[in-house]
C-alpha cells in the first residue's frame, strides 16, 4: 500500500495508472487528488505580477500619461529625465514606500504584429516596401547573411522573432544578459526616452560576484536568479566595488545594441513603444559555447542546442562566407576535441553499446540531460533500467546505479563523420589566403597584367564580406581604388548617361589630356583607360558618316545605317552637332517606311489607320517628301467619307431600281484605295436580296400556292435583309391575311382557354381522343391530292382507335370495390353520380365535368329531375376529351371555306377544314339515306306524335301547379280563400296520366338498323361539326335503347350499390296465391288484394313503370309497392326475377316513393336494373 503524504489515504500500486517503478521513488509521494489541488492553487507572485486588465494601446497611453502628470504634478513631457531618474532610484532604495506601475513587456510580434512593416504585410505603399526589406528592420536582422541564428529552424520568440515593449514612467527591466549571451538590438519607435545601464561582458563575472555578495541568501536558493529578470540594484553600488557601469538615454528613432554577456538594466521615462530582438554574428560562436558550459553549471535549460547549430552550419558550408566559416571551423574544432575526450572516457568506463539517434527529431524536453539540463545533440547516455531519460556524457555516471555494461551511447554522428565536416569547413576558411595573393599581384608595379575597376572593388568587397582585419595591404588596395576612381569618374558619367533620357555629358578636350597624365601616375594600368583614347578617333568617324547619310533622300536612306550612326554618336558621350540631325532624319524615314509597309501589307488600308498616319505625319519634322505623302493620304480619307455617306443613303432607300444603284456604288468603291467597311455590307445585302428573290421565284413557279410555313420562313429571311424590297411587303400582306383567317377559324372552333391547337382540332385524331395530335407533315411541294389522301388515311386510323377505345371502356367493371380500372379525367374509381360519354363510353364524375348544356339549362343542374323526366333524352353527353371544339354549324364552316379561297397561301388548317367539311358532308349524305328508310320514317313519325302528346301533358301540369301556387299564396297572406283538395287530386291524376303516356314512348327498331345507327352516330360524334342529322339519329336511337343495358347515369353512392346482396321482393304469381302474404297473382281479371280494397291489375294491363314492357305468356309475375302508392309493377319491368323474391324479408319500394322519402339529391337504380326510369328495389331506404 502507498500512503499519501498530503491526505494520508492509502492506495494499491496496481490501482494507479503509473507503474510501480515510477511511483516507488525517493521523496514525498502525493495522490492524484492532492496533486491536482496543489497545481490548481494560484502561484505566489515574485518580482512582478500579471496585470488583470487588458489595455488597448490608446487606453494604456492615457493611463501612462495621467500617471506621470499626476505623480510629478506637471505635464509629463516637461519632466526632466534627471528628475525621473533620481525619483526612480529613490523609490527602489526606500523599503516602506511602494509605487505600482504596469509594463507591456515581451509582446510577441507574431501575435500582435510588429512596429516595422514586414514582407507579409498587406497593402504596403512603395515607401513601406523599402523599410520592410531593410536590413535594419528587426524582423530581418536576426536572419541576415552572416548571422548564425538564421541556421536555427524554429522561430525562437525573443531571439529570432522580435518582442515589443510598451512602457510607462518607472516601468523597469531588471539586470540581465541575453539568452546564450547573444547580441541584442533595441529600437525605440516613439514615445519618451528609455534610460539604460550596462556592464561590459568582460566584467560579467565581477558583476555576478557583487550581486551574490549583496544578497547571498537569494542566490543560494536560486543560482540562476540573474536570469529571471527580477533583480535590480543601484548602479552606484556596483561602481563602488569597481564594476564599470555605462549609462545612456535612448530617444525615439535610436537603436541600442548590447554585446555578448553584457548585463544591462533600465527603466522608461514615460509612455513609449520599443521593439527588440537578438542577433549573432560569427564572432559570437566562441561566446555561445562558453555560455552553454555556464548554463550546464547552473542547470539552466537551453533555448537551442549549440552543437546542433554548429553541425548544421558545417553541413551547409557552401552558404557560409569566409569569416563565418573560419569562426565555425574554430568552434567546431573545440567541439570535436571535447567530444573525442568524452567518448574515450565513456569507453574506458566500460560502455560498449552504441546506437545512432537523430536527436534533432526529438522534442527539446525529451533530449535534455537529466542532471545539467543541457540539450543533447552530439551524444547522450541512456540505461535500460530507465526509459525516456538520458544524460550528457559529462554526467554519464549520475544516471543510475546500474553497471556501465547496461549503458548505451546514443550518438548523432561518428567521429569520422565529424572529421569530414571539419575538413570541409577548413577549405572554406582557407579562402582568405587566396584573397591575399590576388591583392599582392594587383598592387605589384612590375606586373604586366592589366586590371579593371571591378577587380579592385571585388577584392574590397571580399575583404568586407570576409571580415578581414585592417592591415597595410588593405590600406594600399583602398588607396589604389580611390586613384582609379578619380581618373575614371568621367567614364562612369558617360556610362550612366548612355541609356538615359537626360542630356548627354559634354566631354571637353582638356579632360582627355588630363586623363592621360593621371593614367601615367597610377601604380598599374587599368582597362577603362583605353576607352578614352578612342573617343577623338570615333568622333571623326561619326561626323563623316552622318554627313553622308544626311545628303541622301528619304527613299534612299537606310534605317539600319541611320540607327547605327545614332547609336555610335550616343555611345561616345560627346556633344556632336550632327547627332540631332540624324535623330530627326530617323523619325522622317521611319514614317515613310511605315506608310510603305502598310501599303505592301494590304492595298486596302483602314480609314482609321490612314487618319492615324496623317496625325503621325503632322508630328514628324517637315520634309518635302513627307508633305506630298500626307496630301495623298488626305485625299483618300475624303473620298472614303463621301462614299460611306452614299452607302448609308443606299441602304435606307426604297427605290425599285435598287440593284443597279448598288452595282454602281460597288464600282465606285473599287476605285478608292482603302478599306471601306460598308462595302462588304452593301455587297452582301445585294447578294442576299437576289438570293431571296430567287427563292421567291422558285416558289412562284410551283403549280400550287406555297404553304404558310414556307412563306413564313421566307418572310423571316426577308426581315434579315438590309435593303428594302417591294416583293417583301406583298408577301407579308399575304401572311397577314392568312393569320386573320386562322384567327377567325379559331374563334369559330376553339373553346375558351383551349389547350388544343386549331390544326389538332380540325385534323383526325391520330392517337386517342385524349391525346389527339396532327402528325401530317405539310411540305411546300405537296399537292392537294396527296394531302387529302393523308387525311383519308388519318380518318381510317381515327375510326380504328375509337372502336378499340369503346371496346376497352365497355369491358370496365362498375363494381365499387373493383379498383383495377380508372375512370373520368381524374383517374379515380367509381363514386357518386357518374355520366357516360356516348362516344368513348367512359364514365365521368358529375363533380369533375360539366353537365350537358341542355340538361343544365332546362333543369337547373338538378340531376334527379333529369333522371326522372323524359327530357333526359335531349341530354346527350360527350366528354371533354372527345369534343375538342365548339362544333359549329356547317353554314359557318362554308363561309370560312369561301374566305379561304381568297388566300394566296396554303394553310394546313384550311386543308384540314376542307377535309373535315368533305367528311361531314359525306356523313350527312349517308345519315340522310338511313333516315329515309321506311323503318326509321315510321319510328320518327311515332316519336313525334308521342312527344307532342307529352308536351300537351306537360302544359297541363304547369297550369295545375300555377293554380296551386295561387291558393297557397292567398292562404299565406290571410285571404280567406279555401284551398280545394281536388287540386292535389287533379295533380295526382296528372302524374298518373303522364306515366301512362310515357309507357308508350318507346320506339322499336330492328337490331341491324340500330347497329347502323350506332356506327353512324359514333362517326358523327367524332366530327367537330354540328349537324341536324346527328340530333335526329340520336333521338331515334335514344328512344329505342335498351334501358337495362344502355346505362347513361348511375349514382354509385346508392345504398343498394354499396351492399350487393340480393333483396327480398314481393311476388304475385298465377300458380300460388297466399292470402296471408302481400303478393298475389292473377291471370285474366282484376282481383282484390287480401287485406285491402285495392284491385290487382289484369295481366293484359300496363304496369306503373314508365316504360312498361307488356310481358305476355302463361305466367306473368307482379309485385306491389309497400311505401304508400300501392301500385303494381311487372317484375320484368323493374328488373326482378322469381328467384329474388323472399316474402319474409322487407317490403318493395318503387322509384318515385324512394325518391320522395330520401334526403339525397340523386337516387338511381342498381346495376342490375340500370334503367333510370325504373323503380328502386333497395331494401334500405333512408
ZIFEN-V327564 format. One record per residue. NEAR is the number of other C-alpha atoms within 8 Angstrom. D_LAST is the distance of its C-alpha to the last C-alpha in Angstrom with 1 decimal. Layout:
NEAR&D_LAST / NEAR&D_LAST
//
This chain:
6&95.0 / 7&95.5 / 9&96.1 / 12&94.9 / 8&97.8 / 7&95.3 / 7&93.0 / 7&94.7 / 7&91.5 / 8&92.1 / 10&90.6 / 8&90.7 / 10&92.1 / 7&89.5 / 6&86.7 / 8&87.7 / 5&87.0 / 6&90.7 / 9&93.0 / 8&95.5 / 6&98.4 / 7&97.1 / 9&96.3 / 6&99.6 / 6&102.0 / 4&104.8 / 4&104.0 / 5&101.2 / 8&97.7 / 10&94.6 / 9&91.0 / 6&88.3 / 6&86.9 / 10&90.3 / 9&90.9 / 8&87.7 / 8&88.6 / 7&92.0 / 7&90.9 / 6&88.3 / 6&91.1 / 5&92.2 / 4&95.6 / 4&98.5 / 6&99.6 / 6&103.1 / 6&104.9 / 6&101.9 / 6&98.4 / 4&95.3 / 6&94.1 / 4&90.6 / 4&89.9 / 5&89.3 / 7&90.9 / 6&90.5 / 6&93.9 / 7&93.7 / 8&92.9 / 9&95.7 / 9&98.1 / 8&97.3 / 8&97.8 / 12&101.1 / 12&102.6 / 8&101.7 / 9&103.2 / 13&106.5 / 11&106.9 / 8&106.1 / 6&108.4 / 9&111.4 / 7&110.5 / 8&111.0 / 9&109.1 / 10&108.7 / 6&110.4 / 6&113.5 / 10&114.2 / 7&117.2 / 7&116.6 / 6&119.6 / 8&118.1 / 12&114.8 / 9&116.8 / 8&119.0 / 8&116.0 / 9&114.2 / 9&117.0 / 8&117.6 / 11&114.0 / 7&114.3 / 6&117.5 / 7&116.2 / 7&114.5 / 4&113.0 / 6&111.4 / 6&108.1 / 5&106.8 / 4&103.4 / 8&102.6 / 8&100.0 / 10&100.7 / 9&98.2 / 9&100.1 / 8&99.3 / 10&96.3 / 13&95.4 / 11&95.3 / 7&92.7 / 6&90.3 / 7&91.4 / 7&93.1 / 10&96.8 / 6&99.0 / 9&100.3 / 11&98.3 / 10&97.4 / 7&96.8 / 4&93.1 / 7&92.7 / 4&90.3 / 4&91.2 / 9&94.9 / 6&97.2 / 6&100.2 / 7&102.5 / 9&100.4 / 11&100.6 / 8&104.4 / 11&104.0 / 11&101.2 / 10&103.5 / 8&106.7 / 8&108.7 / 6&109.0 / 11&105.3 / 12&104.8 / 10&101.7 / 11&104.1 / 10&107.4 / 15&106.7 / 12&105.9 / 9&108.5 / 5&110.9 / 9&113.5 / 12&111.3 / 13&110.7 / 10&107.4 / 11&105.9 / 9&106.1 / 8&103.7 / 5&100.2 / 4&98.3 / 7&97.9 / 8&99.9 / 9&98.8 / 12&101.8 / 11&104.1 / 15&102.6 / 13&99.8 / 16&101.1 / 14&100.2 / 15&99.9 / 12&101.3 / 11&100.3 / 14&103.0 / 15&103.9 / 14&107.1 / 11&108.5 / 11&105.9 / 9&108.1 / 8&108.4 / 11&110.6 / 14&113.5 / 11&112.3 / 11&113.1 / 12&110.6 / 7&108.9 / 9&111.1 / 13&113.8 / 14&112.5 / 13&113.4 / 12&111.0 / 12&110.6 / 11&109.0 / 12&108.1 / 15&107.5 / 12&104.9 / 10&105.2 / 11&105.9 / 12&108.7 / 12&111.4 / 12&111.3 / 12&114.5 / 12&115.5 / 12&118.0 / 11&119.1 / 14&121.4 / 12&122.7 / 10&121.5 / 7&125.1 / 11&125.1 / 12&121.7 / 7&123.2 / 8&125.5 / 11&122.5 / 8&120.5 / 8&123.5 / 10&123.8 / 9&120.1 / 10&120.4 / 7&123.5 / 6&121.8 / 8&118.7 / 9&119.5 / 6&116.8 / 10&114.0 / 11&115.3 / 7&115.9 / 6&112.2 / 7&111.0 / 8&113.6 / 9&111.5 / 11&111.1 / 9&112.5 / 7&109.7 / 8&107.0 / 10&107.8 / 11&108.1 / 10&111.9 / 7&113.8 / 7&117.5 / 7&119.8 / 8&121.8 / 6&124.9 / 8&124.8 / 14&124.6 / 10&127.5 / 7&129.6 / 7&129.7 / 6&130.4 / 11&127.0 / 9&126.9 / 11&123.9 / 7&123.1 / 8&121.0 / 7&119.2 / 8&116.7 / 12&114.0 / 11&112.8 / 11&109.8 / 8&110.2 / 9&112.7 / 9&112.6 / 8&114.0 / 8&114.9 / 9&115.6 / 11&117.6 / 12&117.1 / 12&117.4 / 16&118.2 / 12&116.8 / 13&115.4 / 13&113.7 / 12&113.0 / 12&110.7 / 16&109.0 / 14&110.5 / 16&107.1 / 14&103.8 / 14&104.1 / 12&102.4 / 12&104.2 / 14&103.4 / 13&105.4 / 15&105.5 / 14&108.0 / 16&109.9 / 13&112.4 / 10&115.1 / 12&117.2 / 9&119.8 / 11&117.1 / 12&116.8 / 9&119.8 / 10&118.5 / 12&115.1 / 10&116.6 / 8&118.6 / 10&115.5 / 12&113.6 / 8&116.5 / 8&116.4 / 13&112.7 / 11&113.3 / 8&115.8 / 9&113.4 / 10&110.4 / 11&108.5 / 8&105.6 / 11&106.3 / 7&104.1 / 6&104.8 / 11&107.1 / 9&110.5 / 9&111.4 / 10&108.1 / 11&108.9 / 11&112.4 / 10&111.2 / 9&108.6 / 12&111.2 / 13&113.5 / 7&110.9 / 8&110.2 / 11&113.9 / 5&113.5 / 5&111.8 / 10&114.5 / 10&117.3 / 14&120.9 / 12&121.1 / 13&117.8 / 14&118.8 / 13&122.2 / 12&120.7 / 14&118.0 / 13&120.7 / 8&122.8 / 12&119.8 / 11&118.6 / 9&122.2 / 8&122.1 / 9&118.6 / 10&119.6 / 8&122.8 / 8&121.0 / 9&118.3 / 9&121.1 / 8&122.8 / 10&119.6 / 9&118.4 / 8&121.9 / 8&121.9 / 11&118.5 / 9&119.8 / 7&122.9 / 7&120.8 / 8&119.1 / 13&115.8 / 9&115.4 / 8&111.7 / 8&110.5 / 8&107.3 / 8&106.4 / 7&103.9 / 7&102.3 / 9&102.6 / 7&101.3 / 5&97.9 / 8&97.7 / 7&96.6 / 8&99.6 / 6&98.7 / 8&98.7 / 13&102.2 / 12&104.1 / 14&107.0 / 9&106.1 / 9&109.5 / 12&110.5 / 12&107.0 / 15&108.5 / 13&106.1 / 12&107.3 / 13&107.5 / 10&110.6 / 11&110.4 / 14&109.1 / 13&109.4 / 14&106.6 / 14&106.6 / 7&104.4 / 5&103.9 / 7&102.3 / 7&99.5 / 5&98.8 / 11&102.2 / 13&105.3 / 16&108.6 / 12&111.1 / 11&114.3 / 6&116.3 / 10&114.3 / 10&113.7 / 5&115.3 / 8&113.0 / 12&109.7 / 6&109.8 / 5&112.2 / 8&111.6 / 6&114.5 / 8&115.1 / 9&114.1 / 9&110.5 / 14&110.6 / 13&109.4 / 13&110.6 / 12&107.8 / 13&109.4 / 11&108.1 / 9&111.1 / 7&114.1 / 8&117.5 / 7&118.1 / 8&115.1 / 10&116.3 / 8&119.7 / 8&118.2 / 11&116.3 / 12&119.5 / 8&121.5 / 10&119.0 / 14&119.4 / 11&123.1 / 8&123.1 / 13&121.1 / 12&123.5 / 10&126.5 / 9&125.4 / 9&127.4 / 7&130.6 / 8&129.7 / 10&129.2 / 8&132.8 / 8&134.3 / 9&132.6 / 11&133.9 / 9&137.4 / 8&137.4 / 11&136.3 / 10&138.7 / 9&141.7 / 7&143.9 / 4&145.6 / 8&142.4 / 4&142.0 / 6&138.2 / 8&136.4 / 9&133.2 / 9&130.7 / 12&129.2 / 6&126.0 / 8&128.1 / 10&129.5 / 9&126.1 / 8&124.6 / 11&127.3 / 11&126.7 / 8&122.9 / 9&123.4 / 9&125.7 / 8&123.1 / 10&120.2 / 11&122.2 / 8&123.5 / 8&127.1 / 4&129.4 / 6&131.8 / 6&135.2 / 6&138.1 / 8&136.7 / 9&133.4 / 9&135.4 / 9&137.4 / 12&134.3 / 9&132.8 / 8&136.0 / 10&136.1 / 11&132.5 / 8&133.4 / 9&136.4 / 11&134.4 / 9&131.6 / 7&134.2 / 10&135.5 / 10&132.1 / 8&130.5 / 7&130.8 / 9&129.5 / 8&126.4 / 9&126.0 / 12&126.3 / 8&123.7 / 8&121.3 / 13&121.6 / 10&121.5 / 6&117.7 / 7&117.2 / 5&116.4 / 5&119.0 / 6&122.6 / 11&124.8 / 10&127.6 / 7&130.9 / 8&133.5 / 6&137.1 / 6&140.0 / 6&141.7 / 8&138.8 / 10&139.4 / 8&143.1 / 8&142.1 / 9&139.7 / 8&142.5 / 8&144.7 / 9&142.0 / 10&141.1 / 6&144.7 / 6&144.6 / 10&141.5 / 8&142.0 / 10&140.3 / 10&138.9 / 10&135.2 / 10&133.3 / 10&132.1 / 10&135.7 / 7&136.1 / 8&133.3 / 9&135.3 / 9&138.3 / 8&136.3 / 9&135.0 / 7&138.0 / 8&138.1 / 9&134.4 / 11&134.7 / 8&137.4 / 8&135.2 / 11&132.2 / 10&134.2 / 8&135.6 / 9&132.2 / 13&130.4 / 9&133.1 / 8&132.7 / 9&128.9 / 10&129.1 / 6&131.5 / 8&128.9 / 7&126.2 / 10&122.5 / 6&121.9 / 6&124.8 / 11&123.8 / 6&122.2 / 9&119.5 / 6&120.2 / 8&123.9 / 14&123.1 / 9&120.7 / 8&123.3 / 12&125.9 / 11&123.5 / 8&122.7 / 9&126.4 / 13&127.2 / 11&124.3 / 7&125.4 / 10&128.9 / 13&127.8 / 10&130.6 / 8&130.5 / 9&131.1 / 6&131.4 / 9&130.1 / 11&127.0 / 8&125.1 / 9&126.1 / 13&124.7 / 9&121.4 / 9&121.2 / 11&122.1 / 11&119.4 / 10&116.7 / 13&118.0 / 12&118.1 / 9&114.7 / 11&113.2 / 11&115.0 / 8&113.9 / 8&110.3 / 9&110.2 / 8&111.9 / 8&109.4 / 10&106.4 / 10&108.0 / 7&108.7 / 6&105.2 / 7&103.5 / 9&105.1 / 8&102.0 / 12&101.8 / 9&99.0 / 11&99.7 / 6&98.7 / 8&101.2 / 11&104.0 / 10&103.3 / 8&103.5 / 9&106.8 / 11&108.1 / 8&107.3 / 9&108.9 / 10&112.0 / 8&112.4 / 6&112.6 / 9&115.2 / 8&118.9 / 7&120.2 / 7&121.9 / 6&122.9 / 7&120.9 / 11&117.8 / 9&117.9 / 8&118.1 / 8&115.0 / 10&113.0 / 8&113.8 / 8&112.5 / 10&109.2 / 10&108.7 / 8&109.0 / 11&106.4 / 11&103.9 / 8&104.5 / 9&103.9 / 12&100.7 / 8&99.2 / 8&100.2 / 10&98.5 / 10&95.3 / 8&95.0 / 9&95.4 / 12&92.8 / 8&90.2 / 8&90.9 / 10&90.5 / 10&87.1 / 8&85.8 / 9&87.3 / 8&85.5 / 5&88.6 / 6&88.1 / 6&91.3 / 10&89.9 / 7&91.0 / 7&94.6 / 9&94.6 / 12&93.1 / 8&95.8 / 8&98.6 / 10&97.1 / 11&97.0 / 8&100.6 / 9&101.7 / 10&100.0 / 7&102.0 / 6&105.2 / 9&104.2 / 9&105.1 / 11&102.1 / 8&98.5 / 11&96.3 / 6&92.6 / 8&91.3 / 10&93.3 / 8&90.9 / 8&88.0 / 12&89.6 / 10&90.5 / 8&87.0 / 11&85.5 / 11&87.7 / 8&86.9 / 9&83.2 / 11&83.3 / 8&85.2 / 8&82.8 / 11&79.9 / 8&81.6 / 8&82.3 / 9&78.6 / 9&77.8 / 8&80.5 / 8&79.1 / 9&75.6 / 8&77.2 / 6&79.1 / 9&75.9 / 4&74.9 / 5&71.5 / 10&70.3 / 14&69.4 / 13&65.9 / 12&64.4 / 7&64.7 / 9&68.4 / 12&69.1 / 9&67.1 / 8&69.1 / 11&72.3 / 11&71.3 / 8&70.6 / 9&74.0 / 9&75.5 / 6&74.2 / 6&76.2 / 10&79.4 / 6&81.8 / 11&83.4 / 10&81.8 / 9&81.5 / 7&80.7 / 6&78.9 / 10&76.4 / 8&75.4 / 8&74.9 / 10&72.9 / 9&70.7 / 8&70.1 / 11&68.9 / 12&66.4 / 8&65.2 / 9&64.5 / 12&62.6 / 8&60.5 / 8&59.8 / 11&58.7 / 9&56.4 / 8&54.8 / 8&54.3 / 9&52.8 / 9&50.5 / 8&49.3 / 9&48.6 / 11&46.7 / 13&45.4 / 9&42.2 / 4&42.3 / 4&42.7 / 7&42.8 / 4&43.9 / 8&45.3 / 7&49.0 / 10&50.3 / 10&52.1 / 12&49.0 / 12&47.0 / 11&49.6 / 12&50.7 / 12&48.9 / 15&46.7 / 12&48.6 / 9&46.1 / 11&42.4 / 9&40.3 / 6&39.4 / 7&43.0 / 11&45.2 / 8&48.7 / 10&51.8 / 5&54.5 / 5&57.2 / 4&60.4 / 8&62.1 / 6&65.8 / 8&68.5 / 6&70.3 / 8&67.4 / 7&67.9 / 6&65.1 / 6&65.2 / 8&64.4 / 11&61.6 / 9&60.1 / 8&60.5 / 9&58.6 / 12&55.8 / 8&55.7 / 8&55.5 / 11&52.7 / 10&50.7 / 8&51.0 / 10&49.9 / 13&46.9 / 9&45.9 / 8&46.2 / 11&44.1 / 12&41.2 / 8&41.3 / 8&41.1 / 10&38.3 / 12&36.2 / 8&36.9 / 8&35.9 / 10&32.6 / 8&31.8 / 6&32.3 / 7&29.6 / 6&26.8 / 7&23.2 / 6&21.8 / 11&20.1 / 4&22.2 / 8&25.4 / 7&27.1 / 4&30.4 / 8&29.7 / 9&29.4 / 12&28.1 / 11&28.4 / 6&31.1 / 6&29.7 / 7&30.2 / 7&26.9 / 9&24.6 / 12&21.6 / 10&18.6 / 10&16.5 / 12&17.6 / 14&21.0 / 12&23.7 / 13&26.6 / 12&30.2 / 9&32.1 / 11&35.3 / 10&34.7 / 10&31.5 / 11&29.9 / 10&26.4 / 14&25.8 / 13&23.0 / 11&22.3 / 5&23.0 / 9&26.3 / 9&27.8 / 6&28.2 / 9&26.5 / 10&29.0 / 7&31.3 / 8&30.7 / 14&26.9 / 11&27.0 / 8&29.7 / 7&28.3 / 10&24.7 / 7&25.0 / 9&23.1 / 8&19.9 / 9&18.9 / 9&16.3 / 8&19.2 / 12&21.4 / 12&19.3 / 9&19.1 / 7&22.7 / 8&25.9 / 7&27.4 / 10&25.7 / 9&28.7 / 8&30.7 / 10&28.7 / 7&30.8 / 10&29.9 / 11&32.8 / 9&32.4 / 7&34.7 / 7&36.7 / 11&37.6 / 11&38.3 / 11&41.0 / 9&42.3 / 10&41.8 / 10&43.1 / 11&45.5 / 9&46.9 / 10&50.0 / 6&52.3 / 9&51.8 / 11&52.6 / 8&55.8 / 8&57.0 / 10&56.6 / 11&58.6 / 8&61.3 / 9&61.7 / 9&61.7 / 6&64.8 / 6&66.7 / 10&66.2 / 7&69.1 / 12&66.9 / 11&64.7 / 9&61.2 / 10&58.9 / 10&55.9 / 10&57.9 / 10&58.7 / 12&55.0 / 12&54.1 / 9&56.7 / 11&55.3 / 12&51.8 / 10&53.1 / 8&55.1 / 8&52.1 / 11&49.9 / 8&52.5 / 8&53.0 / 11&49.3 / 10&49.4 / 8&52.2 / 8&50.4 / 12&47.2 / 9&49.3 / 8&50.9 / 9&47.7 / 9&46.3 / 8&49.6 / 8&49.1 / 6&48.9 / 7&45.5 / 12&43.9 / 10&45.8 / 8&44.4 / 12&40.9 / 9&41.3 / 8&42.7 / 9&39.9 / 13&37.2 / 8&39.0 / 8&39.2 / 11&35.5 / 9&34.7 / 8&37.2 / 9&35.6 / 11&32.1 / 8&33.6 / 8&35.0 / 10&31.7 / 8&30.1 / 8&33.0 / 9&32.5 / 10&28.8 / 8&30.0 / 8&32.7 / 11&30.3 / 9&28.0 / 8&31.1 / 8&32.3 / 9&29.1 / 8&29.3 / 8&32.9 / 11&32.1 / 9&29.3 / 8&31.7 / 11&34.4 / 12&32.4 / 7&31.5 / 6&35.2 / 6&36.3 / 7&38.0 / 6&38.3 / 7&36.9 / 6&34.9 / 7&31.7 / 6&32.0 / 6&29.0 / 6&30.5 / 9&29.3 / 8&25.7 / 8&27.1 / 9&29.0 / 11&25.9 / 8&24.0 / 8&27.2 / 11&27.4 / 8&24.1 / 8&25.1 / 8&28.5 / 10&26.9 / 11&25.1 / 10&28.3 / 11&30.2 / 11&27.9 / 12&28.3 / 9&32.0 / 11&31.5 / 9&32.1 / 10&35.5 / 6&36.9 / 10&39.2 / 6&41.1 / 6&40.0 / 6&43.4 / 8&43.0 / 10&39.4 / 8&40.8 / 8&43.5 / 11&41.1 / 9&38.9 / 8&42.1 / 10&43.3 / 11&40.0 / 10&39.9 / 10&43.5 / 10&42.9 / 9&39.9 / 9&42.2 / 10&44.6 / 14&44.3 / 9&45.3 / 10&43.3 / 9&44.6 / 6&43.8 / 9&44.1 / 12&41.2 / 8&38.9 / 8&40.2 / 12&39.8 / 9&36.2 / 10&35.2 / 13&36.8 / 11&35.4 / 8&31.8 / 11&32.2 / 10&33.4 / 7&31.0 / 6&29.2 / 9&25.5 / 10&24.8 / 7&26.9 / 9&27.4 / 11&24.1 / 6&24.2 / 11&20.8 / 13&18.1 / 13&14.9 / 12&15.3 / 9&12.4 / 10&10.1 / 9&8.8 / 10&11.2 / 11&13.9 / 9&13.5 / 6&14.1 / 6&16.9 / 4&17.6 / 5&18.0 / 11&15.7 / 14&17.3 / 14&18.1 / 13&20.1 / 15&23.5 / 13&26.4 / 14&29.8 / 12&33.4 / 5&34.6 / 8&32.5 / 10&31.2 / 7&30.0 / 8&29.9 / 5&27.7 / 7&24.8 / 9&22.6 / 15&23.9 / 16&27.4 / 14&29.9 / 14&32.6 / 9&35.2 / 7&37.1 / 8&36.2 / 9&33.2 / 9&32.4 / 9&30.6 / 12&27.6 / 8&28.6 / 5&27.2 / 6&26.6 / 7&28.8 / 6&27.0 / 8&29.0 / 12&28.4 / 11&29.2 / 11&32.5 / 11&32.5 / 7&34.5 / 7&31.9 / 9&29.4 / 10&25.7 / 10&22.9 / 14&22.1 / 10&23.5 / 12&25.9 / 12&27.1 / 7&29.3 / 8&31.3 / 7&31.8 / 8&35.1 / 5&36.7 / 4&37.6 / 8&34.1 / 12&31.0 / 13&27.6 / 14&25.0 / 14&21.4 / 13&19.8 / 14&16.3 / 9&15.1 / 11&12.5 / 6&15.5 / 7&17.6 / 8&19.3 / 7&20.7 / 12&22.3 / 13&22.2 / 14&24.7 / 12&23.4 / 10&25.5 / 12&23.9 / 13&20.3 / 9&21.7 / 8&21.6 / 8&24.6 / 7&25.9 / 4&25.7 / 10&21.9 / 11&21.6 / 9&21.2 / 11&21.2 / 5&20.7 / 8&17.2 / 8&13.9 / 11&13.9 / 15&13.9 / 14&11.8 / 12&13.8 / 11&13.1 / 7&13.9 / 11&11.6 / 13&8.6 / 8&9.9 / 6&10.5 / 8&7.1 / 8&5.4 / 5&7.2 / 5&8.6 / 6&12.1 / 8&12.5 / 9&11.0 / 11&13.8 / 15&15.0 / 11&15.7 / 7&19.4 / 7&20.3 / 10&19.5 / 13&20.5 / 11&21.1 / 11&19.0 / 10&19.9 / 14&18.6 / 12&15.5 / 12&12.6 / 12&13.1 / 10&10.0 / 11&9.7 / 6&6.4 / 8&3.7 / 5&0.0
//
